Structure formats: C-alpha cells, structure tokens
Amino acid sequence: MDRLAAETAAWERAHPLETVHLAARHLVEFWLPPRWSWTIFGNTAPLVLPRQVFLWATTFAAFAALAWRLVQAPLGPGLYLASVLLIPSLTYALVQPIQRYRYLVVLLTFFLAADFAARVTAYAAKRRAKA
C-alpha cells in the first residue's frame, strides 16, 4: 500500500494538469454518476437509467435551490448548506467515486431538490396571482 501511495504521489507531481483534470472528472462523477457506477461490483442493477435520471435531476435541482438561496442571502443559511453539501465531495476528488460515497450528502441533496420544487411552485403561483 505504501509503495502504491508513493507511486501515485509521484505520478501526481509529474502530471499536475492531468491530476487536476482527473480530480475534476471525479467531482463530476461524484455528483452525476455515470451508468456504469451502478454495476461496478459485477452485479446487474435493475432500472439503472431511471435511477440515473432521478439522481441527476435531484442533483441539478439541489444545486439550483442552493444557488437561489445564495443569491437571495449570500451570507445566510445557504452558505452553511453549501459547505455541508460541497466539502464532503472534495474529499473524493482524487479517488474514483462510487455510489456509497454519496451517502453523506444524499439526504441533503433530496431536501434541497424538494426546496427547489417548493420555490418554483411558489414563484409560479405568485406570477399567476399577479396575472
């Protein structure tokens, strides 16, 4: 393990741009898992595409809700939510993310996605009331 860690560190030092590119790809895959991530342990998972669509949709909605909150009150509770949501993902930037790593943030992601749905619904109702 120590030998592999040393080899990895040497590769990272020798290839800084590739390391940054790999870390960015891992962060994207952490938040938007590719289809193969449901079957990495050799088992066949049912309904992979609907699961992926649901997970991606809730992730996009969560980030939209977070952005909405931060625009409304940059130093409000959204800042705390952003740190709780984003910091755990940074710890997985240099490793290949798998589904179970998201357990730390999945409930908050679902909560923020529901918050986004509520905000959009309230906004639409307010616009209808004005019309």
N, C-alpha and C positions, 0 to 999 in steps of 0.2 A: 504494500500500500504506500509506503514511504517513497519507494522508487517511482511508482506511477505519479504520485503527487509532485515529485521533483521534475519528472519528465513534462508533466502538464504545465508547471510553472515556467519551465524553460521554454516551452513552445509559446506560451502566452507572452513572455518577454521578447521572443524572437519575432512574433507576429502580432503586434499591438492592434493594427487595423482589423485583422481577421478576428481577433478576440472581441473587439467592440461589436463587430458585425454579428458574431455568434451570440453574444450576450443580448443584443437587440432582438435577434430571431427567437431566442429563448423567452424573452419577455412577451413577445407577441404570442408565442405558442402557449405561454402560461395563461394569458387572458383569452386567447382564441384557439383552443386546442384543435389540431388537425384531426381528420378522421382516424388515422392510424393509431392515435393515442388511446383509443378505447380498446384496442386489441394488442397492446404491446406485450402482454404476458402469454400470448398464444391462444387465448380463448376467444371464441367468436361472441361478440356482444350483439344482442338484438337491437334493432332500431337505432343504429348509430347516427344516421343522417338527421332524424328528428331530434335526437339528443343534442347533436352539434348545433342545429339551428336554434333550439331553445337556449342553449348555453351562450351562444354568440349574441342572440337577441337580448337576453338579460344583461349580458356584459355591456353591450352598447347602451342599453337603457340606463344602467347603473352609472356609467361614465357621463352620460348626458345629464342625469339628475345631479351628479356631483358638480359638473360644470355650471349648471343652473344655480345651484346653491352658492358656489364660489363667486359667480357674477353678482348675485343679489347681495351677498355679505362676505366679502373677501376674507375677513378675519373672524367670521362666525363659526358655527358648528361644522360647516362644510370642510374647513381646514383640518379639524380633528378627524372627521370621517375620511378625508383624503389620505392622511398619514396612516390611519389604521388599515385602509384598503391597499395602499400602494407599497408601503415599506416591506410587508412580508413578501411581495413578489420580487423585490430586488434581491432577496437572499437566494433566489433560484436562477439568477441571470447567468451564472457560469456552469450550471448543470442542466441536463436535459429535463425539462419539466414533465411531470406525469400528473394524471388526474388527481391523485390523492394530495398533492401539494396545494391544491386549491381549497382544501377543506378549511384552511384558516380564514378564507375570505368569502366563501360561497354564500353564507347566510347574509352577510352584509351586502353582497352583490345583489341578492334577491330582494332584500329590503330596499335598496336604492332603486332597483328596477320598478318595484311597486310604488315608490315615492315618485318616480318619473311618470308612471301611468296616472297617478293621482294629480300631479301638477298639470299634465296635459289635459286631463278631463276637466279640471277646474278652470283652466285657461279657456278651453273651448266653450264651456258653459257661460263664462263671463262674456265672451265675444258674442255668443248667441243672445244673451240678455241685452246687450247694447244694440243689437241689430233690430 
